[in-house]
Amino acid sequence: MSTRSFDRATIVYEYLNRSDDLTVSATSDERSSWVDSSVYADDYADSLIKRLLDAESHPGDAFEAVLQPSPEAIAPAFIADTGVQPDDVVGFAAPSSQLFDDLFYAVYAAMTESGAVLTTKYPRHEVRSQLSTVDPTVIDATPGAETDGGVDVATPESRPVRCGDLTSLGVAAERATTRLATDDRTGTFAIATMTQLLMHHDTSALDRFLHELVGQWRNQGIGGIVHIPPDGAVNDADWFGAAHFDYVVEARTSNVQIEARVCGKRDVAPTWQVLGSTVNSGDDEPFARVEAAAFRRGVAETDHEASQGGVASDTDR
């Protein structure tokens, strides 16, 4: 009766982002272009509830997932819906905080099976623990790092990489890019985060650095995702480095929910979509429709049990 947790997370994602407006049509300009055209009316909501019931490994766990969804679990469904590819070059605009750092790595892991990470905030072992499915090459530029970033290619100019030294970062990044390009799988290079690098360098120098690095990615046929500050955080301007990206994924919190949208991607509307919750609460207004769904869940179970010739008591559930 149960399904894989990934399947359930996909159902949860679809349910949280379905329309509550019965007047919304499949061609409405207000709708996101990446949500399936059938996700707009109550008949599909009924279908989602049935799928959630079928996905339960024990009564109630699917709706707990809806009430308290994990953004890390739902990230793959968002990536699939938005059509993000491993060889795309993407900006990820969000604050540099634990919540959004975790989400950044979840999005990165959903993008690719092979990669490299330039980390300026978390040391190599923490990055690897976040990305166990990717097993990336890690260029560790955190203060106190003793190695040359883990790019195990012996060269005379090898030296420890540091946030304040763009030359050492460029050499290590170029070596990691070359390594990714020789992999049979399409690789993706991640930078986490530009916020720390902006503490050491002016925007013009970093913009040139990013231009050089992204150019290498494109010429070698690999993708990239760069964690950049939110819109307006750098000199009150638009996203830093946006001119070098194919498009930008922007993330925020709103009404105890984590939301994301894609800006600048062909055929995708820049519509905010729910990725999860920031607190464990079922009483807040954003989840009112899920409380109604839980009621309908009970009705659906009762109808099913009645059709089988009997109704279970509350103590049997």
BELSUL-V399406 format. One record per backbone hydrogen bond with DSSP energy under -1.0 kcal/mol. CO is the residue of the C=O (numbers start at 0). NH is the residue of the N-H. If there is no record, write none. Layout:
co | nh
CO | NH
CO | NH
//
This chain:
co | nh
3 | 7
4 | 8
5 | 9
6 | 10
7 | 11
8 | 12
9 | 13
10 | 14
11 | 15
12 | 16
14 | 17
20 | 23
24 | 27
27 | 30
35 | 38
37 | 39
40 | 44
41 | 45
42 | 46
43 | 47
44 | 48
45 | 49
46 | 50
47 | 51
48 | 52
49 | 53
50 | 54
52 | 55
57 | 60
59 | 63
60 | 64
61 | 65
62 | 66
63 | 67
68 | 276
69 | 73
70 | 74
73 | 77
74 | 78
75 | 79
76 | 80
77 | 81
78 | 83
84 | 87
87 | 223
88 | 245
89 | 225
90 | 248
91 | 227
92 | 250
94 | 96
96 | 100
97 | 101
98 | 102
99 | 103
100 | 104
101 | 105
102 | 106
103 | 107
104 | 108
105 | 109
106 | 110
107 | 111
113 | 187
114 | 136
115 | 189
116 | 138
117 | 191
118 | 140
122 | 126
123 | 127
124 | 128
125 | 129
126 | 130
130 | 133
130 | 134
136 | 116
138 | 118
141 | 144
149 | 151
150 | 152
154 | 157
161 | 164
164 | 168
165 | 169
166 | 170
167 | 171
168 | 172
169 | 173
170 | 174
171 | 175
172 | 176
173 | 177
174 | 178
175 | 179
176 | 180
179 | 182
186 | 222
187 | 115
188 | 224
189 | 117
190 | 226
191 | 119
193 | 197
195 | 198
196 | 199
196 | 200
201 | 205
202 | 206
203 | 207
204 | 208
205 | 209
206 | 210
207 | 211
208 | 212
209 | 213
210 | 214
211 | 215
212 | 216
213 | 217
214 | 218
215 | 219
216 | 221
222 | 188
223 | 89
224 | 190
225 | 91
226 | 193
227 | 93
229 | 232
233 | 236
236 | 231
238 | 241
240 | 243
241 | 244
246 | 90
247 | 262
248 | 92
249 | 260
251 | 258
253 | 256
255 | 277
256 | 253
257 | 274
257 | 275
258 | 251
259 | 272
260 | 249
262 | 247
264 | 267
268 | 270
272 | 259
275 | 257
278 | 280
283 | 286
284 | 287
286 | 290
287 | 291
288 | 292
289 | 293
290 | 294
291 | 295
292 | 296
293 | 297
294 | 298
295 | 299
296 | 300
297 | 301
298 | 302
299 | 303
300 | 304
301 | 305
302 | 306
304 | 309
305 | 308
312 | 315
313 | 316
//
